[in-house]
Every structure is written in structure tokens, then in C-alpha cells.
Amino acid sequence: MICSAPPVSGLELSMLLHGIFPPITTPFYPDGNVYFKKLESNVERYSRTPVAGIVVLGSTGEAILLSDQERRDVFKCAREAAAPNKVLIAGTGVESAIETLRLTEYAAELGYDIAMVRTPHYYKKQMQTANLLAFYRTVADRSPLPVIIYNFPQATGYDMPAEVVIELAGHPNLIGIKESSGDVEKVRQMVEGTRHVQRSATVTDTFDAVTPRMLAAAASGTNDESVLVPVGALSGAVETSPRLAKTRDIDMPMGHTDSSSGKPSSSAVTVVGKMKTRQKEVGFQVLVGAAQKLQPSLDAGAVGAILAFSCPAPTACYEIYAAWKEGDADLARLKQERIAKAAQRVVGDFGVPGVKYGMDFNGYYGGPSRLPFLPLTADLKAEIERMLADIRN
């Protein structure tokens, strides 16, 4: 049964999406079955890198080639292996709104933080503005998770116009977009057109993202990540329903002094167990999907990126973002030039099999892809090895 999300309060909540997010691959055995042990191993390793979070079942995860049960099993495995300080984004987009919501509700039950919903595209001729507005508003109205739009015209054949994105950005539960077209000017247009959107995200006292799993662990003083935390806890509001009784004391008043953690650094800080959090104003957050254009996209106003190239090379992608964040344009440009050709070739030309072989080469488990993907030839593998020779992790 599809359940509606609680009414959105006057305060528009969001979650920080700044940084680099690898859209992880789904490992398979040679016979085509999902290789869950390798999935767990990859997620644990990404959790030790400087990436901000992990996207499960995006395009690179071959989501459309999995059964519904396989998707659910992959979500569960990745969630259990991920570190609590990594933002978890679930790719829940299916062609129909009702199936999208069913998968989103399951991801929410597991403890995911955000749903990424790709544009419906099979009935291309009928995918007019009114259809897309109705689809995303319906999903956002009912989703228990904040939603980001996923626009990937190279795969879907449908490119959501910037004007439609700008119109949708006003919905309080649509917090951003992954824009994978590679069109930097479109990124700039969306950023400019959504500047009026103002939201608040809970962050650490050093302005990193805070997830409900982090708050639960901090509040309990343990590493137990299974406790559900209400969305209201991310804004300082505390739910009182019996179902959420375990989390009632998670948020303390502004400036509260806790005997186990000492005084907060300022009156703007909330003490959550042993964690100090604060609020950061964020707008409608634009993320990009083309690693070869990461720096110019950041210059255009993007706040982060979900990059297939970060699957074999998470640190190399993060270094571009870190240099840009520090205001070192020359270093960011140098780091960008270092990966540009490889990113275009490995991801843009070779697709998922190229990404997976790059992972094999760089110490992750890539393995085979499902048909209709074919294995790479020896010559293509050798080309990838040459391009990644100085982009090792």
C-alpha cells in the first residue's frame, strides 16, 4: 500500500548534497547472479574514501537490468555495508509513479536518506511538460524521502528542459537534480533560475552533511545505525509518536550543554549526544554527472557531482572538488585536465563495461555486466589501463 508522507511544515528541510558521490556498480558472478559479497566489499571501501556519499542503483548500477527483488536486495546489502557518515541515495525511479513510490518507501524503511528519480521516458511523445510536472509532484508529495530529479538524456532520449526543472524546484520535497547532459550552460541557467529557493540542512559543526543514521548513532552513544530518526529531528523538532520513542531525546535545545560532550562552540550549535550540529542554508542543489566537465560545472554553480568515473577513481574526482572548494582554480584545472580524456573515454564511450574494468584495474571489483552489454576486447582493456595508469587509488 502506498502511504502519503506527513504534511510538509513551514520550514523547508533539505539535506546537504555537496561533494562527490559514486553511483556504484552492481557486481555479478559470471553466471549473471548478483555478487553480494563483492558489493559489500566495494561499499566498505568507498566508505573509507573522501566521497560525500554513495548512490545505489543509478544507471551505472544497471538498475534497469535487475528484477524488483534484486533491486531490493541490492539496496539492503549496500545500506548495511555503508558507513553512517556517508549520505545514501537510492535510485528508485521506475516508469510509473506508483512503482517509483513503492521502491522509495522500501528504501526509506532501510534507512536511505534521499531518493533519486530518473525521468520517465519510454512513452517519449507523451512526455510533455504537464506529464513531467504531474509525475514529479505526485512522487514528491508522497515520498517519505527527499527527492532529486535525475536527467540523463544520453540514456533516456529525453532531456528535461531547464524551465521545467525551475518550476519543479519550488516543491519542498524536491531538493535537487542530477544533471547528466554535460551542458554547463544549462547548469548555470538552473542555478540562476532557482536562487529564490531557500532551505535549511543540518550539518556538522564543520559543515559536513548529517544523516539520520549519524544522529541515531550519536544519540545512542553506540555504533547502532538501525534506529529510525524522524525527519523533524534534522531541524530540531522532535516527534512524540510511540513508533519514534527511541529517538525522542535526539535533538536538544539550541545551546544545550551536555555533560558527555561539553558546551557547544556557539549558540547556533545543537548538541546531539556527542555530536555538534548546526543549520546551513541551501537552495535547490544542482549536481552534475559528467566528470570531464566537473570544474566548469562547479564554476557555473553546481554544488557537487554523481560521477560514474568516481567508481574507479573516487579520490581523483574528489581532488577536483576539493581544490575548487579551496578556491585554487589552477589546481582544480590541473586535476580536471588529468582525468578529462579518461573520463570521456571510459564512461562516455565504453559505458558500464568500461567503468567496471576500470574498477578491476584500480583494485575494486568490477566484474562482468549483464547482456545486452558485451565484454570489452583485449585492445579496449589495454586502452583503459593506459589511460588510468596515473589515476590509481
MOBEL-V573812 format. One record per pair of residues at least 24 apart in sequence whose C-alpha atoms are under 8 Angstrom apart, sorted by the first residue. I is the first residue (numbers start at 1). GAP is how many residues later the second one is. D is the distance in whole Angstrom. If there is no record, write none. Layout:
i = (I;I)
gap = (GAP;GAP)
d = (D;D)
This chain:
i = (1;2;2;2;2;3;4;4;4;4;5;5;5;5;6;8;11;11;12;12;12;12;12;13;13;13;13;13;13;13;14;14;14;14;14;14;14;14;15;15;15;15;15;15;15;16;16;16;16;16;16;16;17;17;17;17;17;17;18;18;18;18;18;19;19;19;19;19;19;19;20;20;20;20;20;20;20;20;20;20;20;20;21;21;21;21;21;21;21;21;21;21;22;22;22;22;22;22;22;22;22;22;22;23;23;23;23;23;23;23;23;23;23;23;23;23;24;24;24;24;24;24;24;24;24;25;25;25;25;25;25;25;25;26;26;26;26;26;27;27;27;27;27;28;28;28;28;29;29;30;30;32;32;32;34;36;36;38;39;39;40;40;40;41;42;42;43;43;43;44;44;44;46;47;47;47;49;49;50;50;50;51;51;51;51;52;52;52;53;53;53;53;53;54;54;54;54;55;55;55;55;55;56;56;56;56;57;57;57;58;58;58;60;60;62;63;65;72;72;72;75;75;76;79;79;79;84;84;84;84;85;85;85;85;85;86;87;87;87;87;87;88;88;88;89;89;89;89;90;90;90;91;91;91;91;92;92;92;93;93;93;93;94;94;95;95;95;95;96;97;97;97;100;101;101;101;104;104;104;105;105;105;108;108;111;111;111;112;113;113;113;113;114;114;114;114;115;115;115;115;116;116;116;116;117;117;117;117;118;118;118;118;119;119;119;119;119;119;119;121;121;121;122;124;124;129;133;133;136;137;137;140;140;140;141;145;146;146;146;147;147;147;147;148;148;148;148;148;149;149;149;149;150;150;150;150;151;151;151;151;151;152;152;152;153;153;154;162;162;162;163;165;166;166;166;169;169;169;170;174;175;175;175;176;176;176;176;177;177;177;178;178;178;178;178;178;179;179;179;179;180;180;180;181;181;182;182;182;182;184;184;184;184;185;187;187;187;187;187;188;188;188;188;190;191;191;191;191;191;191;194;194;195;195;196;197;197;198;198;198;198;199;199;199;199;200;200;200;200;200;201;201;201;201;201;201;202;202;202;202;202;202;203;203;203;203;204;204;204;204;205;205;205;205;207;207;210;215;215;215;216;216;218;218;218;218;219;219;219;219;219;219;220;221;221;235;291;291;291;291;291;292;292;292;292;292;292;292;293;293;294;294;294;295;295;295;295;295;295;298;308;308;309;309;309;309;311;311;312;312;312;312;312;312;312;312;313;313;313;313;313;314;315;316;316;339;341;342;342;342;346;354;354;357;357;358;358;358;361;362;362;363)
gap = (101;96;99;100;103;139;137;138;139;140;136;137;138;139;138;164;188;189;160;161;186;187;188;159;160;186;187;188;221;222;132;159;161;185;186;187;188;268;160;185;186;187;194;195;196;185;186;187;192;193;194;266;35;192;268;270;286;287;34;191;285;286;287;32;33;284;285;286;299;302;31;32;33;284;285;286;287;290;294;297;298;301;30;31;32;33;34;283;284;285;286;289;29;31;32;33;284;285;286;287;288;289;292;31;32;33;34;35;36;37;38;283;284;285;287;288;30;31;32;33;34;36;37;284;287;31;32;35;36;37;286;331;341;31;34;35;36;48;338;339;340;341;342;339;340;341;342;338;339;337;338;336;337;338;36;38;41;327;38;39;37;38;41;40;322;323;35;38;39;37;38;39;268;35;36;39;265;266;264;265;268;35;263;264;267;34;35;157;32;33;34;35;36;32;33;34;35;33;34;35;36;251;32;33;34;35;33;34;35;32;33;58;248;292;290;28;305;31;34;35;32;35;34;31;32;33;127;129;130;141;124;125;126;128;129;125;25;26;122;123;124;24;25;26;24;25;26;27;24;25;26;24;25;26;27;24;25;26;24;25;26;27;24;26;24;25;26;27;24;38;41;42;39;38;41;42;39;40;41;38;39;40;36;37;102;115;117;33;32;33;98;99;31;32;33;34;30;31;32;33;31;32;33;34;30;31;32;33;31;32;33;34;30;31;32;33;37;39;41;35;36;37;34;33;34;35;31;35;32;31;34;31;33;34;32;28;27;28;29;26;27;28;29;26;27;28;29;30;25;27;28;29;27;28;29;30;26;27;28;29;30;27;28;29;27;28;27;24;27;28;27;25;24;27;28;25;28;115;27;110;108;109;110;108;109;110;111;108;109;110;108;109;110;111;127;128;107;108;109;110;108;109;110;108;109;106;107;108;111;109;112;113;116;115;99;110;113;114;115;109;112;113;114;96;93;94;95;109;110;111;89;90;88;89;87;86;87;83;84;85;86;82;83;84;85;35;79;80;81;82;33;34;78;79;80;81;32;33;75;76;77;78;74;75;76;77;71;72;73;74;64;71;72;73;71;73;67;35;57;60;31;34;54;55;56;57;28;30;31;53;54;55;53;52;53;44;26;48;49;52;53;44;45;47;48;49;51;52;43;47;26;27;42;25;26;29;37;38;41;26;39;47;34;37;38;46;44;48;43;44;46;47;48;49;50;52;46;49;78;79;80;79;78;75;77;52;46;42;45;46;38;27;30;24;27;26;27;30;24;30;31;30)
d = (8;8;7;7;8;7;7;4;7;8;7;5;6;5;8;7;8;8;6;8;8;5;7;7;8;6;5;6;8;7;7;8;6;6;6;5;8;8;8;8;5;7;7;8;8;6;7;7;8;5;8;7;8;7;7;8;7;7;7;8;5;5;8;7;5;7;4;6;7;7;5;6;7;6;5;6;7;8;8;7;6;7;6;6;5;5;6;8;6;5;6;7;8;7;5;6;6;6;6;8;5;5;7;6;4;6;7;6;8;6;7;6;6;6;8;7;7;6;6;7;8;6;6;8;6;8;7;5;4;7;8;7;7;8;8;5;7;8;7;6;6;7;8;6;6;7;8;7;7;8;6;8;8;6;8;7;7;6;7;7;6;6;6;8;6;7;6;6;6;6;6;7;8;6;6;7;7;7;8;7;7;8;7;8;7;6;6;8;8;4;4;6;8;7;6;5;6;6;5;6;7;8;8;6;5;6;6;5;8;8;5;8;6;6;8;8;7;8;8;8;7;8;7;7;7;7;7;5;5;7;8;7;7;8;6;8;8;6;7;8;6;5;5;7;6;5;6;6;6;5;6;6;5;6;8;6;6;8;4;5;7;8;7;7;8;5;7;7;7;6;7;6;7;6;7;6;7;7;7;7;6;8;7;6;7;8;7;8;6;7;7;7;5;5;6;7;6;6;5;6;6;5;6;6;7;6;5;5;6;4;6;8;7;6;6;8;8;8;8;6;7;6;8;8;7;7;7;7;8;8;7;8;6;6;7;8;5;6;6;6;5;6;7;6;6;5;5;7;7;6;4;6;6;5;6;8;7;6;5;6;7;7;5;6;7;6;7;7;7;6;8;7;6;6;6;7;7;6;6;8;8;5;6;5;4;6;7;7;5;6;6;5;5;7;7;7;7;6;5;6;6;4;6;7;7;7;7;5;7;8;7;5;7;8;7;7;6;7;7;8;5;6;8;8;8;8;7;8;6;7;7;6;7;7;8;5;6;7;6;5;7;6;5;6;8;8;6;6;5;6;7;8;6;5;6;7;6;7;7;6;5;6;6;6;6;7;8;6;4;6;7;6;5;6;8;8;8;7;7;8;7;7;6;5;6;6;8;7;5;6;4;7;7;7;7;8;7;8;7;6;8;7;8;7;4;7;6;6;8;8;8;8;7;7;7;7;7;7;7;8;7;7;6;8;6;7;7;7;7;8;5;4;8;8;6;7;8;8;7;7;6;8;7;7;8;8;8;8;6;7;7;8;8;7;8;7;7;7;7;6;6;8)
